[in-house]
Amino acid sequence: MIGPAFTQLVPIVGPSQVKGGITNVFSPKPAPKGYFEKSAIGLLFRPSNFVANAKDVNALREELAGQQDRYDQIAVPTVVFSGALDTVISPPLHVGKLKHQIDGLELVKLGEGGHMPHHAYGDDVVATVRRLSTP
């Protein structure tokens, strides 16, 4: 009973709350101008989309645990950009495990970085991808 009612209320209440979430994800850097409108995040608040996303989020921990057991099989050049000020994940926890599981992992620590380095440090990310893709 509460599930269906909740999914019907989310489209009404959710959009007013999501901009604060975007601010948090990009923190300490600002979100790119127009990000909310251009990213179509509003589609998340369709009841069926919201239910599907909630199921994905609920399964995430188990899925990640299954992936972690296979990280040592990664045999390609791997770079992780880690924002020291990430408020979404714990960089020491997540990156700490990866650097012991992936041989040759290159860690780029971003002292002023948050959870979205591909936006805040886009030029660095592009340069790294180009470097890794050049034979």
N, C-alpha and C positions, 0 to 999 in steps of 0.2 A: 504494500500500500504506500509506504513512504517513498520507495524508489520511483514509481511513476510520478508522484506529485513533485518530487525533487527535480526530476528531469524536465518537468514542465515549467518549474520556477527558474531554473538556471538560465534559460534564454532571456528572462526579464532582468535578473539581478547580475548575472555574470559579466556582461560587457562593461558595467560600471566598475567592476573590480579588477578587470584584466590589465588595465593600464598600470596599476600599482605593481602587478606581477611582472610586467615588462620592465618597469623601472628596476625592480629587484634583480632580474636576470641579467640586465646589462650593467648594473652597478659594479664598480664605481664610475664607469664611463656612462654617458647619456645614450639612450637608444637613438638610432638614426632617425632623423626627421621623417615623419610620415610612416614609420614602421608599422604601427597598428593598422592603418588603412591599407598599406601595400601588402602586408603579410596575410591578409584574409583570415585573421584569427577569429573574427566574428563567426566564421563557419563552425567553429568548435561548439558554439552554443545552440546549434540545432539539436533538438532532443536526441535523435538517433546518433548523431556524431558524438555528442557528449557521452552517451552510454558506451559507445565503442571505445572512446578514448579512456574512460574510467576503467574499462576491462583491461585495456593495455597497461595502464598505470598500475593496476592491482597485480598484474602478472610480471611487472618489470623486475622486481627483486629476484624472483626465481629464475627468470631468463638470464639476468646478469650473472647469477651464481653459476649457471651452466656454461656461460661463455668464459668465465674466468678460468675454468679448468682447461681451456684450450688455448689460452694466450701464449703458452710456451711453444705452440706450433706455428706461430707467426714467423715467417722466414723472409720477410721483405723489409727494406729500410722503413723504419717507423719513427715518426716524430710526434711528440705530445706537447702541445702548448698548454701550460698550466698557469692559470691566473691565481696569484697569491691571495687575492681578495674575493675569490669566488664564494658566493653565499648560497649557491645551489647544491654543490657537492663539496666534500672535504678533500682538497688537493693532496694533503699528506696521505690520507687513507687510500684514495684511488690511484694516484700516481706512484705512491710508495710500493704498492703491489705490482703494478705494471713494470716498473724498472727492474724488478727481480725476476720477472717472467719472460720478458722479451729481450733476447740477446741483441745488443747493439742499439737499444732504444736511445734516441736522442731526446733529451728533455729540455724544453725552452721554458724557463721560468719567467713569468711576466709579473714583476713586482707590483705594478699598478693595474694588473689585469683582473677581470672578473670571469664570468661564465661564457662570454661570447667573444673570444679572441678573434674569430674570423671576421667580426665586424670592427672591433676596436683596433686590431692589429692586422687588418686585411693585407696590407702590403707585405708584411713579414710572412704571413701564411702563404701568399702567392709565390713569393721568392723561394720559400722552402719547397713548395710543390714543384716548382720549375727545377730547382737544384736536384731534387730526388728523381725527377723524370728525365733528366739529361744523362744519356749513357756515358 
